[in-house]
Amino acid sequence: MNTICENVKKLFGELPETNPFGEPVTVVAAVKTQSTEAINEAISAGIRVIGDNHVQEFRDKYDAIVGNPQRHFIGHLQTNKIKYLLGKCDLYQSVDRLALAEELSKKSQAKGLTSKILMQINAGNEETKGGFSFDEAESAYGIISKLPSLKISGLMAMLPFTDDVELLRALAKKTRALYDKLNERDGNFRYLSMGMSGDWKLCVECGSNMIRVGTTLFGPRHYD
Ligand SMILES: *Cc1c(COP(=O)(O)O)cnc(C)c1O
């Protein structure tokens, strides 16, 4: 077995069958900078969902990826690049501002599509990260849920990079509480995407049902 295959099997071995809410946990392979060979190895080892950060990479690799995985977008999306993803992206996880939701709605409607999205939550209120703050999230949900041709499937959380486990746990629980509160209004939420290689265990314990892992599967990234 090669390394990526071993890493995938190891992760599935460590992943609990469900989170404490009884929900199965979906693994999204965060594939930025990875070769199509590496991605295809992960898929052949059992990965069913891949997430890209860059539109260019999403497009370049699209046809070379085998096994028909679900394709998610998890990076910052400029409105003028939506057209390249329309009809090809199964879940837009990183809807981080109203202008993006509005444009995605408009372009989806024009194409006769319904686009599935998650609202991105900037749980640590960090200036360097996009997404709705806890305070903004409810009114943003009110607006986005009325837009045509979009379906909100839940939330995607950006947590701070920190060793402060108690802070992370508090923010992850707060995000789960927000997810439950909004879903009382919605009823159709499926995904709370929260947790990366360094913190996915903690996040699943706090109610995440979708994790996005890159380093755990592929090893350290090499940026050119
Ligand atoms: C890169 C990335 C990940 C995965 O990061 P790792 O620490 O390598 O697991 C998850 N989510 C987003 C949005 C990313 O950009």
PDBQT file of the ligand as one rigid body, heavy atoms in Angstrom, charges set to zero:
ROOT
HETATM    1  C1  LIG A 301      -6.362  23.572   3.035  1.00  0.00    +0.000 C 
HETATM    2  C2  LIG A 301      -7.692  23.593   3.656  1.00  0.00    +0.000 A 
HETATM    3  C3  LIG A 301      -8.121  22.571   4.499  1.00  0.00    +0.000 A 
HETATM    4  C4  LIG A 301      -7.243  21.400   4.892  1.00  0.00    +0.000 C 
HETATM    5  O1  LIG A 301      -6.146  21.810   5.646  1.00  0.00    +0.000 OA
HETATM    6  P1  LIG A 301      -5.207  20.725   6.386  1.00  0.00    +0.000 P 
HETATM    7  O2  LIG A 301      -4.708  21.429   7.578  1.00  0.00    +0.000 OA
HETATM    8  O3  LIG A 301      -4.118  20.409   5.403  1.00  0.00    +0.000 OA
HETATM    9  O4  LIG A 301      -6.026  19.554   6.701  1.00  0.00    +0.000 OA
HETATM   10  C5  LIG A 301      -9.412  22.633   4.993  1.00  0.00    +0.000 A 
HETATM   11  N1  LIG A 301     -10.225  23.654   4.710  1.00  0.00    +0.000 NA
HETATM   12  C6  LIG A 301      -9.859  24.666   3.907  1.00  0.00    +0.000 A 
HETATM   13  C7  LIG A 301     -10.819  25.755   3.618  1.00  0.00    +0.000 C 
HETATM   14  C8  LIG A 301      -8.570  24.673   3.365  1.00  0.00    +0.000 A 
HETATM   15  O5  LIG A 301      -8.201  25.686   2.595  1.00  0.00    +0.000 OA
ENDROOT
TORSDOF 0
